[in-house]
Amino acid sequence: MQNQTRIIIENVMPQLDSGAYFIKRIVGQKVVVTADVFSDGHDVLECCVKFKHEKDKKWQEVRMTATTNDEWTAEFYVEKQGYYTYFVEGWVDYALNWQHGTERKIHDNQYVKSELLEGAEYVKAVQKFADGSEKEYLKKIAKYFTTETEYDKAIQEATAVALTTIFKKYPVRFLENKSLDLQVYVDRQKALFSTWYEFFPRSASQEADKHGTFKDCEQLLPRVAAMGFDTLYFPPIHPIGEVNRKGKNNATNAADGDVGSPWGIGSQYGGHKATHPELGTIDDFKALVKSAKALGIEVAMDYALQAAPDHPYVKDFPQWFKWRPDGTVQYAENPPKKYQDIQPIYFESGDWKNLWKELLDVALFWIEECDIKVYRVDNPHTKPFYFWGWLIAEIKKKHPDVLFLAEAFTRPKIMNELAKQGFSQSYTYFTWRDSKKELTQYVEELTQTEQKEFYRPNFWPNTPDINPFALQNGNESVHLQKYFLAATLSSSVGIYGPVFEYMVSTPMAAGKEEYLNSEKYEVYQWDWNVQNRLTTLISRVNQIRKENTSLQQTNNIIFCDTSDEKLMAYYKFDDKRENETLMVASLDAFNIKQGNIRIPIMALGNQAIQVTDLITGNSYYWDKEWNYVELNPSLPFHLFKIQR
């Protein structure tokens, strides 16, 4: 038989799939909880949110406030990494119900002596919880309530705010009810705010015709730091397979000297726990990671669960691959793309437990041996979802600082599921969103729907795999525009460089989003000392992001009306509204754009504002709702800081 209660608790938010998955926050953020709480009749209800960290013994509590239509709300802050549990609890508060009913009768000039005697019982019930001064106050009230000659004082105290406060402070929770337990996982700040730079280590050499090394990468760290990047991501650094190695431009047959794709992992020199011999030793890699850390940069490794045909796994653990009747193995493919240099791992192997353990050991190896705390995971959508949920949870138990970026450009529900399974950040469709309508709709989907609770976007204008049509043979202005939008719409951003800032964007062929002479298949010789308008402005935007907390989060955003569809404007603010910014971008890479933007006057408190362009230093006083702007292709954006 069900426990007796009169309280209904429904629609507790936030929650994901009836509590099957946790929501996400970072340390110091708040969780705003809403719920529908009601009962039969007209009695006074009270409810609260209870919450505690997984390592705490005692529950903390924050009382909820009624809004409209039986909805209640409260918020709490998460102060430590790890899991928090929270739930809503509600009850009919008979003491407050008595006070409310008695107050109405007094205002109706009814004689309430009987009600006062009843009230004395409620007062006595809370005396045992009260402190010294409160106890004395309650004793005095109880005397008034039970003494005929103190009637005037009694009715005055019966409606007093001081008594209401004590009743609220020490509620008697009779026949209470509670919701299901829900969870929030709390990460460090980098899970929400990060600025990524990717380059190929083998292209790091500044000497002609020489394969780059980890030591060469160390020499480039000051450049990465000066541009304002805090995460340096490398494609796989492991030995590259020699069997079925790809040639330049993804040729099926490699010529002598072709270096192959880094994602074809494994050879006679080792597998996922080894480094490519031409890059250097594991000790060299450790030194690189340490040097990067000293400059405020974390090195992110590629976690690619696949094997070249000559990977040691293929010989030592053939059961981890699916063999055809004729003894061959189906190589990886995503029609029309073919990856003859890669053998997929067979996750349905009968030996799956040992397979999972080994793949966990690979991740832990680099974490514990080289202090790696960030992984970019290659194609996670081609591996089982529950494997990722298990692996990420296992790693977080020992190493809660470790973060995972899901590189999954695939169907929306699959990308969402990976985020629910625990990925800290996710690649997005931003790469293909170019118009004002597309960008606005996509960002509102990420920030105004359920996705805001679990999906942390990372906006990349380009990747080694994707040379988007918008950038192909694009001019300086379109590159500036794309980086500015990525860096100010999302709190996490990344670029594949120096391809991006050097505007290397010639496609392999018309209609293909692939680079001609792709760096995935050959070593490049870059002049790493080149400085241009892109490097300068990217550096400035990154510095502004570090100085303005409104740009270190994604969800607090309001899009503004503009008089021209080629002008895009949006307002961002931090949780405490202590920092506010307003961005205006031109989506025309060739022409000067003039027009008016409509500032969110209600959100800004119906008052005039001063805006300072943090790029140029120019300031303007805006005391109207619509305000004039002008943008030139040479500087196609304003980044305003707002002062009230």
N, C-alpha and C positions, 0 to 999 in steps of 0.2 A: 504494500500500500504506500502511496506517495506521502511524504512528510507534509504536515499541515502548514500552509502558508497562504497569505492573501495577496502576495506581491507577484506581479508579472514583470519580467525583465526580458526585453526583446531588442533586436537590432543594435546590439553592442558594436560599436565601431571605434577604432579600426580593428578589423579582423580579416583574415584571408581564408577563403574556402572553409568556413565554419570552424576556424581555428586549426586547420590542418598544417598551416605554415605560419612562421613568425613574420611580423613586420620588422622594419629596420630603422635604426636611428644611429647617430654618432654620439659620443660622450658630450654631455651638456645640452643636448636637444630635449625638447619636450614632446610628450605624447598627449594629444588632446583626445579624450574619450567622450563619446556620446552614447546614450542609450535611451530607449523608451521604457519608462518605469511607471506603473500605475497599479491601481487596486480597485476592487469593488467599492461602491459607496463614495463618500465624500471626505474620508478621513485624511489627516495630514500625513504625507509620506516623507521619508528621508532616505537618502541613498549616498553611497560613497564609492570611490575607486580604491581598492587595496592593491598594493604592489610591493614587490621585494626582489632584490638581486638574488641570483642563484646561490650565492655564498652567504647571504644574510639569514639570520634565524628569525627575526621579527618582521612582521608586515608593517609597512607604512600605509597611511590612509589620508586621503584628501576628499572632503565632502563635495558632492555634486550640487549644481545650481539648476533649478528649473528654468527652461527657456519658454517654448510654446508647445502646445499639443502633446503634453506629457513627455516631452524630450528633456533630458537632463544632460549636463556637461560638466567636465572637470579636466584638469590637466596635471601632469606630474613630470618631473625632470629625471632623466637617467644620467647618473654621475660616474658609472663604472662600465668597463667593457664586459661583455658576456651577456647571458640571458637574464631578462627580467620576466616575471610572471605578473599578470594583473587580471583583476576581475571586478565586476560591479556587484555590490551588495545593497539590498533595499529592505525597508521595514516600515510598518505603520508605527509612527511615533506617538504613542498614547499620551505622553506628557504634553507634547506640543499640540496635539489634537485637543486635549482638555483646555489648554490655554487659549487656543484659537476660538473654540466654541464659547468659552466663558467670556472672552473679550466681546464677542458679538452680542451676547445677552446683556452685558453691562452697558454697552452703547445703546441698547434698546430699553434701558432703564428697568431691566428685570432684577428682581431680588435673587441673589446667587449664593445664599448661605450654604445650601446643600452642595453646590459646585465647589465652594471653597474648602469644605471638609474633604471632598474627593481630591482636590488639589494638594491638600496637606500630605496625602499618601504619596503622591508623586514627588513632592519635595523631600520627604523622608527617604524615599528610595534612592535619591542621588546623593544624599549627604555622605554616605560611606565612601564615595569616590572623590568628593570635593577636597580642596586644600583648606588650610586654616581659616583664611578670611572668608572664603566661600561658605565654609561650614557655619560660621557665625551668622552670616547673612541668611542662610537657609533656615537656621533655627529660629531667627526672628520672624521670618515669613510664616513658617509653620505655626508659630504662636499667634500671629495675626489671623491666620486662616481659621483657627479653632477657638478664637475668643470673640464673643458677641460684641464687646465694646470697642473692638478694633476694626469694625467693618469698613470704615472709610479708607483706613490704611491698607486693609486687606485687598480691596478691589483695585487700589492704586498699584500695589505690588504684583497683583495677579496678571496685570497687563504690561509689566515693566520689561524693557529690553534686557536688563541685567538677568532676569530670570530666564528669558528666552535663550540667552547666551549660554547659561549653565546647562539648561536642558539639552541644547545642541552639543555642548562639550561632553556630556556624560549620558549618551542616549541608552535607553533600555530597549534592546533589539529583540522584541518579542515576535515570534513567527516570521523571522527574516528569511529572505531568499537570496540566492547568489547565481550569477551567470557562470558559464563555463570558464575555466582558466584559459587565458590567452598569453602569448609570448611576444616579446620584442627582443631582437638581438642588437646589441650595441657594439659598434666598431669604433676604431680610432678615427680622427678627423680625415685622414687621407682617403678613407673609403668614400667620402663625399666630395672632397676638394683635392684635385690633383691635376698636374700639367705635364703631359707625357711628350717625350721626344724619342723617335725610333730611328736608328741607323744600323747598317750592316757592319759588324766589327771587322769583317775581312776587307772592307773598303776604307778602313781608318788610316791606312799608311799614307804618309805625305811624301813618300819616295815613289818614283815612277816604276810601274811594273812589279810592285812588291805586294804580297799578300799581307793584309793588316793583322795586327796582333793585339792582345789585351793591353800590352804596354803602349801601343799606339793609341788605343782608346783612352788610356789615362791622360794622354797629352791633349785630348779633345774635351775633357771634363770642364775646364774653365770656360770654354765656348758655350757648352750646354748650360752651365750655371749662369753665365752672363746674360743669356737669352731668357732666363727666368723659368726654366724647366726644373721640376723637382723629381721627375721619374724618367729614367733612361731605360728604354726597352730594347732588348736585343732579340732578333730572330734566333732560332736554335743555335747553340754554340757547340754542339756535339759533333763527333765524326760523321762525315757524309758518305752515304753508300756509294760503292763503285759499280755494283751490278745494276744495270738499267739506268745509270746516271743520265740525267737530262743535260742536253747541250744548250747553247745560247738560244734565246727566244723560244725556250721550251721544246727544242728539237728532240725527237725521240732518241737519236743516237748522239752521244757526246763525242766531240773531237778530242784529240790529245791536248791536255792542258785545261780542258773545261772543268770547272770547279763544282758544278752541280747545284741543286737546291738544298739549302740548309734544312728544309723540312723532310728530306729523305734521310732519316736519322739511322746511323749505325753502320759500322764497317769492321774490318779486321782490327781497327784501333780502339774499338769499344762501342758502347751504346749510350743509354740515357744518363749514366753516371760518369761519363768521360767527357773531356773537352777535345775539340778538334786540334790535332797536333800542330797545325800551322798557326792557330790562334795563341797557343801557349798552354801552360800547365794549369792545374786547379789552383796551385799556389799563386800563379800569376793572376788568375781570376779573382781570388780572394783579395789580393792587393788592390785590384781595380775597384772592387766593391767597397773596400775600406776608404780608398781615396775619394770615391764618389760621396760616401757618407759624410766625410769631412767638409764637403762643399754643399751639404744639404740635399743631396741627390740620392734616391734609392734606385738600385739597379733591379729592373724587372726581367725575369727570365721567361722564355717561352716554354710552356708545358704542352708538348705535342705528343699525344699517345698514338704513335704509328711507328712503323719500322721499315727500313730499307730491306731488300731481299737478303743482304749480307749482314744484317744486324745479328749480334750473338743470340738474341732471343729465338730467332728462326731455327737455329741449330739446337740450342739447349732446351727450348720449350716449344717444340713444334705443335703441341696441343693448343697453343694460344693463337693459332692461325687456322683458317678454314681451307682445307685442301680439297681439290676436285678429284674425281675418280682417276684422272690421268696423271695425278701427282703434281699438277700445277696449282698455283694460288691465284685467285682473282685479285688483280691490283686495284688500287683505289681509283674511283672515277665519279664524276658528277657531270653526266652528259650535258654538253659535248666535251667537257674537260676530262682529260685522262692523266693519271699520275702513275705511270709505269714504274717509277722509282720508289713507290710506297706500297707496302702491304698492310691492309687494315688489321688491327687486332680483333680477334674473334671473342667478343664479350660473352657469347653464349657457350663458351667452352665448358666442358664438364669439370675442368680444373679452375673454374672462375674464382674460387676463394683464394687460391695461391696467386692468381693473376692480379686480383684486387690488392692483395697484400704487397706484391712487388711494385705496383704502380704507386701505392702509398709510400713505400720505402724510397722510391725515386724522388718524390716531392720532399720528403723529410730529409733526404740526403743533402740537398742543396740548401735547405733551410738551416740545418744544424751544422753543416760543414762550411758554408760560405756566407751565412747570415742573410740569406735571401728572404725577403718579406713580401714580395709582390710577384704574382704569376699572371702572365697573359696566357690564357688557355686557348689552344688552337682547335677550332671546329668542335666545341663541346657538344653541339647538337647531333653529332654522329655517334655519340656514346650514350649509354643508358642514363636516364635522369637520376635514378636512385643511386647509381654509382657515385654521381657527383655529390648528392646529398650526404652520402656516407663519408666520402673522402674529405670533403670540406669540414664536416663536423669533427672527424677524427683529428684533423690538423689543428682546428681551432681549440680543441681540448688542451693541447700542449703549447700551441703557439697562436694565441688570439690576435696578434698583430698582423698575421699573414692575410693578404688580400688577393682576390681572384677576379680578373677581368675576363668576361666571356666574349670570345670572338665568334659570334654566331649571327651571320647575316642571313636570316631565314624567316620562316613564318612567325607572325606575332605571338601566337599561343606558345610556340616552342621557346621563343626568346623569353617570354614571361615565366615559363616553367623553370628554366635554368636559373632565373633570378630568385624564384621562390625556393629553389633547392639550396640556395646559399651563396651564389656568386655575388661578390661585393659591388661590382660594376658591370656594365654591359655595353658593347658596341650598339650602334643605333642606325636608323634609317636617315639620319641627318645628311649623310654623304650624298643622298639622292634628292634631298628636299631643297628646291631652289626658289620657288615663287613665294611671295608673301603669304598667300593662302595656304600653301603646303606647309610652310614653316610654322605658321600660327596654329594650324590644326594639330600638327604633330606635337608641338610643345605643350599645348593645352591637354592633349591626351596623356602626356607623360606627367603633367603637374596637377591636373584637375580631376583625374579619375583615380580609381583604386591603385593604379600603377605607382602613384606617388609614395605609397607605403612600402614598396618592396623593390622597385626597379630604379636603380641609380644609373642614369645615362652617362656615357662618355662620348663626346662628339668628335669625330675624326673627319676632316675634309678629304683626306686621301689615305691609302694604305699601299703596301707593295703589291697587293692583289687587285687594287681598285684604282684605276685612273679615270675618275668620273668625267662624264661628258662636259660638265660645266667648267672643268679646269683644263680640258684638252686644248693645247695651244693657246691657253688663256693668258690675258695680259696681267700686268701688275695689279690693277684695280680689282679684278675678280678674285685674285688670291688674297688680297687684303680683306675684301668683303667677307669671304668664306671663313677666314680665320677669326675675324672679329665676331661674326655671328656665332661660331662654335664656342668661342671663349667667353661670351657674355650671356648666351642663352643657357648653356650648361655649366655647372661648376667644375666638371671634369672635361678636359680637352686633350687631344693628341694630334700630332702630325708625323708623317713619314718624311724625314729629311735626309740630306739637304735637298732632296728632290723638290719638296714643297717650296721652300724659301728661295731656291734657285730657279723655280718655275720650269722644271724639266717635265714636260707633260705631253710629249708627242706620242700618239697612240700607235699600237702595232698595226692597226688597220681601221678603216672607217667602220663605225658601228660596233667597235670592240672597246671595252673598258680595261684594256691592258696596255702596259707601257712597251714602247718599242725598245728593244735591247734591255729588257727588264733586269734590274739588279738582282733579282731572285736567282739568276742563272749565270752571273758573271761578276767578277771583281771590278769595281769602279775606281777611277782615280779622281778624287775631288780636290779642288782648291779650297781647303777648309778656312782659309783666311779671308774669303770674299765677304764683304759687308755691303748690304744694299738697303733699299727702303723697306723691304719686307723684314729683314733681320732686325732693323731698328724699331719698326712699329710693333712687331711681334714681341720684342723685348719689353717695350713700353706697356703694351696691353697686359702682359704677364705680371709686370711689376704692379700695375693698378689692381689687378685681381688679388694680389697678396695684401694690398693695403685696404681693401674694401670688402667687409664681410657680406654685404648684399650680393656680391659676385661669387661668394664661396658656398652658395647653396643654389638649388635649381627651382624649387617649388614656389617660392614667393615671387610671382611675376604677374603683371597686368599689361596686356597689349593695348596700345593707344591707337585711336583713329588718326588717319592721315588724309590729306587732300589729294594724294597721288599714290597709286598702287605700287609704284617703284620706290616709295619711301616706307620704311618699316620702323616702328618705334615701340619701346616697351620699358616699363618701370619695374625695378626690383628693390627689395628691401630685406633686411635680416629679421630674425624672429622678434627682436626687441624694438624694431624700427629705429635703431640708433644710427643706421647707415642706409642711405637711399641713393640709388643711381637711376639715370634715365639714358637709355641708348637710342640713337637714331642712326639708321644705316640706309645707304642708297643701294638699290639692287640693279642699278644701271652702271655698267662698267665703262661706258663711253661718253656719257653726257652729263653736264651739270644738272642737278635736280634742285628745284626750288619748290617750296610748299609749306603747309602749316600742319602742325601736329596738335592733337588735343590731349592735354595732360590729364591724368586721373584726379580731377580736382577734389572729389570726395575723399579719396584715399590720402590726399595731401592736406586734409583738414580745412578745406575751403579758404586757403590763405595764399598770399603771394609767396613766390619762392625765388631764390637766387640759384642759378645753375652755373657751374664752372666746368668748362671742358678740360678734362684731365690730360688730354693729348696736347692741346694748344695753349692752355692756360687762360683762354678768354672766358669772361664772365658776363652773364646776362640776367636782368631782372624781369621776371615774368609775373604779371599781375592779372593776366587774362587766361581763359581756358584754352584758347587757340593761339599758337605762337609760331612765328616764321622761322624756318631753317633753310639753309642752302648747303649743298654738298657737292664737292668736286671729285671726279674720278681719281685724282691723285691722293685724296684723303677722303674716302667714301663713308666716313662715319663720325659721329660725335659720341663721346663718352662723358656724360655730365654727372657730376656729383651735386646732389641737391642739398641746399641749406634752407631751412624754414625761415 
